[in-house]
Amino acid sequence: MEIKSIIFLLVSAVVLYVGCGWVGRASWRKDACVFLLVLGTVHSGLIDINLLSREWYRGTTRGLEWSWLDYLWIFVLVDELKRRRPGARTALPMSLTMMVLFVGYNALRVVTSDPWIFGAFELSKMIRATLLFLAVAFYVKEERHLHIIVAALALATSYEFLAAVYSRVILGHARADGTLNHPNSLAMYNLMTAPMLFAVYLSDAPRTLRRWCGVGALLGTLSVVMTISRAGFVGILLLLFGVGLTCGFWKNPVRVAVTAVLLAVVGTGLYIKLGDAFNSRFETSLAAEYGDKPTEGRIVYLNLADLIISERPWGCGLNNWSWCVTNRYGPMLGMRYLPYESTNERPRTGPIPFGSNVEAPQAAPAHSLYAITLGESGWLGVILLGLLWWRWLKLGASFLRARSKSFRSRFGTGVFFSLLGVALQSLVEWEIRQTPLLFLLHILLGALASLYPARPSRWVAVRLRARARARRLQALSPATSTPTGVNA
């Protein structure tokens, strides 16, 4: 083990011991940790380290990652567990069982795969995300906690917009990437935040918070436009339309008219600035990605997944896509990569022989969460992932039944559309596996799961309102008593 890794472990032990005690002494400290945790998703790599690093490997994870965000959720989780009363029964958050089952299956695939080390990298990130989900679910107990999370997301989305403008205007990037290093990552980040912020804007939350959320939703939408992402652009329009339709945005004609004028002005400016880039992006023939030629296109990723699963029904192992496609399955389809020689040695980076039908020395992850899951975890992995996503969407969809304007209800509605956007975007991208996006997803899921048991169903809510009305009428009626005495 390297000296820096040993120093990191020693320092981390001290930080965790001191930090857990410090956070538990005042509630505002834990609130600050959660606020920084959410805000920090835009800069998760500000302070981080990769143990057993394989930075040359083209996988979704290249080492045992550790970020400064991990300290924050550990502080919160430890404090929540310490505050549990001894012997008290702890209610597990909704969908946790399914998440543990999915992680457990992938752990089994890691120990039975060759090589196993790349899978261990990805598995460690899945475990961290699950524990983060648990920390947020335990933390959120009242609306004030939700206010902290939503305010941090509004600020983070606004910050990403400024970073997108900087990368597009100052740095001259053809597609804005913000702080997330790739346009598709920035688009998916805002697909998670903008619908939720828009829904909260249409709620009965405090006015200041609603205004921040309205600004954040607008800036998040503009960030997606600046990424020139085809799926992201169509997705954000559909999601915001769905939120507006569900939350009654269209019932206010004045608000609709003002919004239409604002969109017309902003849209005209964006078209003048980005029109050529969008036309070029949308007019690009899809044959390059969905054709039958042996190139690195999306249809080829599906063909590779089918090829892997036909030979290995249980998949090639978590995070082993690049290894197996580079060394075996790519050449079978006419894509001749420069092979990996060992899990401990950097592979050759060139020159790439003429006619290899590839753009890089080694294979990149499949640009589809479905394809990469099928190739790495087999059909059972796809089924478990599908059931997990169905559980998450069902959790959010429960808030659609009662069209309440309450902050909690609108937050749940917004998260449902955020999850829907991520699910649809993941059909053509794998970016949700990146640490900041995965952490943000589990923060939203943890907050959503914390609300689900406390939200009564529609018929229970009607019954509770009827009982409250009866109590008010009884309190207003004059007091009566049974007559007594001989003259009664």
C-alpha positions in Angstrom: 0.0 0.0 0.0 1.3 3.5 -0.9 2.4 5.9 1.8 -0.4 8.4 0.8 -3.0 5.7 1.3 -1.7 4.9 4.8 -1.7 8.6 5.7 -5.2 8.9 4.4 -6.5 6.0 6.5 -4.9 7.4 9.6 -6.3 10.9 9.0 -9.7 9.5 8.1 -9.9 7.6 11.4 -9.2 10.8 13.4 -11.6 12.9 11.3 -14.4 10.4 11.7 -13.9 10.0 15.4 -13.8 13.8 16.1 -16.4 14.7 13.5 -19.0 12.3 14.7 -18.7 13.7 18.2 -18.7 17.3 17.1 -21.8 16.9 14.9 -23.8 15.3 17.7 -23.5 18.3 20.1 -25.8 20.6 18.2 -28.6 20.0 15.6 -27.5 22.9 13.4 -24.2 21.1 12.8 -26.0 18.1 11.3 -28.1 20.5 9.2 -24.9 22.1 7.9 -23.5 18.7 7.0 -26.6 17.8 5.0 -26.6 21.2 3.3 -22.9 20.8 2.3 -23.6 17.2 1.3 -26.3 18.2 -1.2 -24.4 21.3 -2.4 -21.2 19.4 -2.7 -22.5 17.1 -5.4 -21.3 19.7 -7.9 -17.8 19.3 -6.7 -17.5 15.7 -5.3 -13.9 15.5 -6.5 -12.8 18.6 -4.7 -11.0 16.4 -2.1 -10.9 12.7 -3.0 -8.6 9.7 -3.3 -8.7 6.4 -5.1 -7.2 3.5 -3.2 -5.8 0.7 -5.4 -6.2 3.1 -8.3 -6.4 1.9 -11.9 -6.9 5.3 -13.5 -6.0 3.8 -16.9 -9.0 1.4 -16.9 -12.0 2.6 -18.9 -14.6 1.5 -16.4 -17.3 3.3 -14.6 -15.2 3.2 -11.4 -11.4 3.1 -11.4 -10.5 2.6 -7.7 -11.8 2.4 -4.2 -13.2 5.9 -4.2 -13.4 8.2 -1.2 -14.7 11.7 -1.3 -15.1 14.5 1.2 -18.8 13.9 0.8 -18.4 10.5 2.5 -17.4 12.1 5.7 -20.5 14.2 5.8 -23.1 11.4 5.3 -21.2 9.2 7.8 -21.4 12.0 10.4 -25.2 12.2 9.8 -25.7 8.5 9.8 -23.7 7.8 13.0 -25.5 10.6 14.8 -28.9 9.3 13.8 -28.1 5.8 14.9 -26.7 7.1 18.3 -30.0 8.9 18.9 -32.1 5.8 18.5 -33.6 4.7 21.8 -32.2 1.3 22.9 -34.7 -1.5 22.2 -36.9 0.7 20.1 -38.0 -0.8 16.8 -36.5 1.0 13.8 -38.7 1.3 10.7 -36.6 0.6 7.6 -37.1 3.1 4.7 -39.2 2.0 1.8 -37.3 0.2 -1.0 -34.2 -0.5 1.2 -34.8 -4.2 1.1 -34.8 -4.2 -2.7 -31.7 -2.1 -2.8 -29.8 -4.5 -0.5 -30.9 -7.4 -2.6 -29.5 -5.8 -5.7 -26.3 -4.9 -4.0 -26.0 -8.4 -2.6 -26.5 -10.0 -6.0 -23.7 -7.8 -7.5 -21.5 -8.7 -4.6 -22.0 -12.4 -5.4 -21.1 -11.7 -9.0 -17.9 -9.9 -8.0 -16.6 -12.8 -5.9 -17.3 -15.2 -8.8 -15.9 -13.1 -11.6 -12.5 -12.9 -13.2 -11.1 -10.3 -12.9 -12.8 -9.3 -9.6 -10.9 -6.1 -8.7 -12.8 -3.8 -11.1 -16.1 -5.1 -9.7 -15.0 -4.5 -6.2 -14.4 -0.8 -7.2 -18.0 -0.5 -8.4 -19.5 -2.5 -5.6 -17.9 -0.2 -3.0 -19.6 2.8 -4.6 -22.9 1.0 -4.6 -22.6 0.3 -0.9 -21.7 4.0 -0.2 -24.7 5.2 -2.1 -27.0 2.8 -0.2 -25.7 4.0 3.2 -26.1 7.6 2.0 -29.7 6.8 1.2 -30.2 5.4 4.7 -28.6 8.5 6.3 -30.9 10.9 4.5 -34.0 8.8 5.1 -33.2 8.8 8.9 -32.4 12.5 8.9 -35.6 13.9 7.3 -38.2 14.0 10.1 -39.9 17.3 9.5 -40.4 19.9 6.8 -37.5 22.0 8.0 -35.1 19.2 7.0 -36.7 19.1 3.5 -36.3 22.9 3.3 -32.5 22.5 3.8 -32.2 19.8 1.1 -34.3 21.8 -1.4 -32.5 25.1 -0.8 -29.2 23.4 -1.3 -30.4 21.8 -4.6 -31.6 25.2 -5.8 -28.2 26.8 -5.0 -26.3 23.8 -6.6 -28.4 24.1 -9.8 -27.8 27.8 -10.0 -24.1 27.3 -9.5 -24.1 24.7 -12.3 -25.7 27.2 -14.6 -22.9 29.6 -14.0 -20.3 26.9 -14.6 -22.1 25.9 -17.8 -22.0 29.6 -19.0 -18.3 29.7 -18.2 -17.5 26.5 -20.1 -19.7 27.6 -23.1 -18.9 31.3 -23.3 -15.4 31.8 -21.7 -13.8 28.4 -22.5 -15.5 28.1 -25.9 -16.7 24.5 -25.5 -19.2 23.5 -28.2 -21.3 21.8 -25.5 -21.4 23.1 -21.9 -20.2 20.6 -19.3 -20.2 22.7 -16.1 -18.3 21.1 -13.2 -19.3 17.5 -14.1 -16.8 17.2 -17.0 -19.3 15.9 -19.6 -22.3 17.5 -21.2 -24.5 14.4 -20.8 -23.6 14.3 -17.0 -24.7 18.0 -16.7 -27.9 17.2 -18.5 -28.7 14.3 -16.3 -27.9 16.3 -13.2 -30.4 19.0 -14.1 -33.0 16.4 -15.2 -32.9 15.3 -11.5 -33.1 18.8 -10.0 -35.2 21.0 -12.3 -38.5 19.0 -12.2 -38.4 18.8 -8.4 -37.6 22.5 -8.0 -40.4 23.4 -10.4 -42.8 21.3 -8.4 -41.8 23.0 -5.1 -42.2 26.4 -6.8 -45.8 25.4 -7.3 -46.3 24.4 -3.7 -47.3 26.2 -0.4 -43.6 26.3 0.7 -42.3 29.6 2.2 -42.2 32.4 -0.4 -38.4 32.8 -0.4 -37.9 29.1 -0.9 -40.4 29.0 -3.7 -38.7 31.9 -5.5 -35.3 30.2 -5.2 -36.8 27.0 -6.6 -38.4 28.9 -9.5 -35.0 30.5 -10.4 -33.3 27.1 -10.0 -35.7 25.4 -12.2 -35.3 28.0 -15.0 -31.5 28.0 -14.8 -31.4 24.2 -14.7 -33.5 24.1 -17.9 -31.1 26.6 -19.6 -28.2 24.4 -18.5 -29.7 21.4 -20.3 -30.2 23.5 -23.4 -26.5 24.6 -23.4 -25.4 20.9 -23.3 -26.9 20.4 -26.8 -28.1 17.0 -25.5 -30.8 15.6 -27.8 -32.3 13.3 -25.2 -31.8 15.9 -22.4 -33.5 18.7 -24.4 -36.6 16.6 -25.2 -36.6 15.1 -21.7 -36.6 18.4 -19.8 -39.4 19.8 -21.9 -41.6 16.7 -21.3 -40.8 16.5 -17.6 -41.6 20.2 -16.9 -44.8 19.9 -18.9 -45.7 16.9 -16.8 -45.0 18.7 -13.6 -47.0 21.8 -14.7 -49.9 19.6 -15.7 -49.9 17.6 -12.5 -49.4 20.6 -10.1 -51.9 23.0 -11.7 -49.6 25.4 -13.3 -51.9 25.9 -16.3 -54.9 27.0 -14.1 -53.4 30.5 -13.7 -53.8 32.3 -17.0 -51.7 35.3 -16.0 -48.8 33.1 -14.9 -49.1 31.1 -18.1 -49.0 34.3 -20.2 -46.0 35.7 -18.4 -44.2 32.4 -18.7 -45.0 32.2 -22.4 -43.5 35.7 -23.0 -40.4 34.8 -21.0 -39.9 31.6 -22.8 -40.3 33.3 -26.2 -37.7 36.0 -25.3 -35.2 33.5 -23.8 -35.9 30.9 -26.5 -35.2 33.5 -29.3 -31.9 34.5 -27.7 -30.8 30.9 -27.2 -31.7 30.0 -30.8 -29.7 32.9 -32.1 -26.7 31.7 -30.0 -27.1 27.9 -30.2 -29.3 27.4 -33.2 -26.5 26.2 -35.5 -25.2 23.8 -32.9 -28.7 22.3 -32.3 -29.4 22.0 -36.0 -26.1 20.2 -36.6 -26.7 17.9 -33.5 -30.2 17.0 -34.5 -29.5 16.6 -38.2 -26.7 14.2 -37.6 -27.6 10.9 -39.1 -28.5 8.2 -36.5 -27.0 5.6 -38.8 -23.6 6.2 -37.2 -24.9 5.1 -33.8 -27.7 2.7 -34.8 -26.4 1.3 -38.0 -25.0 -2.2 -38.6 -21.4 -1.2 -39.2 -18.8 -2.3 -36.6 -18.3 1.1 -35.0 -18.7 2.3 -31.4 -22.4 3.1 -31.7 -25.3 2.5 -29.4 -26.7 -0.4 -31.5 -23.2 -2.1 -31.2 -23.4 -1.9 -27.4 -26.7 -3.8 -27.5 -25.1 -6.4 -29.9 -22.1 -6.7 -27.5 -24.4 -7.2 -24.6 -26.3 -10.0 -26.5 -23.0 -11.6 -27.4 -21.7 -11.6 -23.8 -25.0 -13.0 -22.4 -25.1 -15.7 -25.0 -21.7 -17.0 -23.8 -22.0 -16.0 -20.1 -25.6 -16.1 -19.0 -24.7 -14.5 -15.7 -22.7 -11.7 -17.3 -19.0 -10.9 -17.4 -18.9 -9.4 -13.9 -19.6 -6.0 -12.5 -17.5 -3.2 -14.1 -15.8 -5.7 -16.4 -17.4 -4.4 -19.6 -14.3 -2.6 -20.9 -12.0 -5.6 -20.0 -14.1 -8.2 -21.7 -15.1 -6.2 -24.8 -11.6 -5.0 -25.4 -10.0 -8.4 -25.0 -12.7 -10.8 -26.4 -16.1 -9.6 -27.6 -15.1 -6.5 -29.5 -12.8 -8.3 -32.0 -15.6 -10.8 -32.5 -17.6 -7.9 -34.1 -14.7 -6.5 -36.0 -13.6 -3.9 -33.4 -9.9 -4.5 -32.8 -8.8 -2.8 -29.6 -5.4 -2.8 -28.0 -5.8 -5.4 -25.3 -5.4 -5.2 -21.5 -2.4 -7.3 -20.5 -2.9 -7.4 -16.8 -5.1 -5.8 -14.1 -1.9 -4.3 -12.6 -0.3 -2.9 -15.8 -1.2 0.1 -18.0 -2.2 -1.1 -21.5 -0.8 0.3 -24.7 -2.4 3.5 -25.9 -1.3 3.4 -29.5 -0.9 3.4 -32.3 -4.3 2.0 -33.3 -4.0 0.0 -36.5 -5.8 1.2 -39.6 -9.2 -0.4 -40.1 -9.7 -1.3 -36.5 -13.2 0.4 -36.5 -12.5 1.9 -33.1 -11.9 5.5 -31.8 -9.9 4.6 -28.7 -7.4 2.0 -27.7 -9.7 0.3 -25.2 -13.5 0.0 -25.1 -15.6 2.5 -23.2 -18.6 1.6 -21.0 -21.7 0.9 -23.0 -23.8 4.1 -23.5 -26.9 2.4 -22.0 -27.6 1.4 -18.4 -29.6 -1.5 -19.7 -26.9 -2.7 -22.0 -24.1 -2.4 -19.5 -26.2 -4.1 -16.8 -27.1 -7.0 -19.1 -23.5 -7.5 -20.1 -22.1 -7.3 -16.6 -24.8 -8.8 -14.4 -26.9 -11.0 -16.8 -30.6 -11.2 -17.1 -31.1 -11.6 -13.4 -29.3 -8.4 -12.8 -31.5 -6.6 -15.4 -34.6 -8.0 -13.7 -33.5 -6.9 -10.2 -32.5 -3.4 -11.5 -35.9 -3.1 -13.2 -37.8 -4.1 -10.1 -35.7 -1.6 -8.1 -36.5 1.2 -10.4 -40.2 0.1 -10.5 -40.2 0.3 -6.7 -38.7 3.8 -6.8 -41.1 5.1 -9.4 -44.0 3.6 -7.5 -42.9 5.3 -4.4 -42.9 8.7 -6.2 -46.1 8.0 -8.1 -48.0 7.6 -4.8 -47.9 11.4 -4.5 -49.7 11.9 -7.7 -53.0 10.5 -6.3 -53.9 13.5 -4.1 -53.3 16.8 -5.9 -52.4 18.6 -2.7 -50.5 21.8 -2.8 -48.6 21.0 0.3 -44.9 21.2 0.2 -44.4 17.5 1.0 -46.8 16.4 -1.7 -45.3 18.6 -4.3 -41.8 17.5 -3.4 -42.8 13.9 -3.8 -44.4 14.7 -7.2 -41.3 16.5 -8.4 -39.0 13.6 -7.3 -41.2 11.2 -9.3 -40.7 13.2 -12.5 -37.0 13.5 -11.7 -36.7 9.7 -11.4 -38.7 9.3 -14.6 -36.2 11.6 -16.4 -33.2 9.6 -15.1 -34.8 6.3 -16.1 -35.5 7.5 -19.6 -32.1 9.1 -20.0 -30.3 6.0 -18.7 -31.7 4.0 -21.7 -29.1 5.8 -23.8 -26.5 6.8 -21.2 -24.6 5.2 -18.3 -23.7 8.5 -16.5 -26.0 7.7 -13.5 -23.1 5.5 -12.2 -20.9 8.5 -11.8 -20.4 9.4 -8.1 -22.0 12.9 -8.0 -25.1 11.7 -10.0 -25.4 8.5 -8.0 -25.1 10.4 -4.7 -27.7 13.0 -5.8 -30.1 10.2 -6.9 -29.9 8.6 -3.5 -30.3 11.8 -1.6 -33.6 12.4 -3.4 -34.6 8.8 -2.8 -33.8 9.0 0.9 -35.9 12.2 1.3 -38.7 10.6 -0.7 -38.6 7.4 1.4 -38.7 9.4 4.6 -42.0 11.0 3.5 -43.7 7.9 2.3 -44.7 6.3 5.6 -45.9 9.7 7.0 -48.1 10.5 4.1 -51.6 9.1 4.6 -53.5 7.7 1.6 -56.3 9.7 0.1 -59.1 8.0 1.9 -57.3 8.3 5.2 -56.8 12.0 4.6 -60.5 12.4 3.9 -61.4 10.6 7.1 -59.0 12.7 9.2 -60.4 15.9 7.8 -64.0 14.7 8.6 -62.9 14.0 12.2 -61.3 17.4 12.5 -64.4 19.1 11.2 -66.6 17.2 13.7 -64.3 18.3 16.6 -64.5 21.9 15.5 -68.3 21.8 15.3 -68.5 20.2 18.7 -66.3 22.9 20.2 -68.5 25.6 18.8 -71.8 24.1 20.0 -73.2 25.3 23.4 -72.4 23.0 26.3 -75.3 20.8 27.4 -75.8 18.8 30.6 -78.3 16.3 31.8 -81.0 17.9 34.1 -81.0 16.7 37.6 -83.0 17.4 40.8 -86.7 17.0 41.9 -87.8 19.8 39.5 -86.3 18.3 36.4 
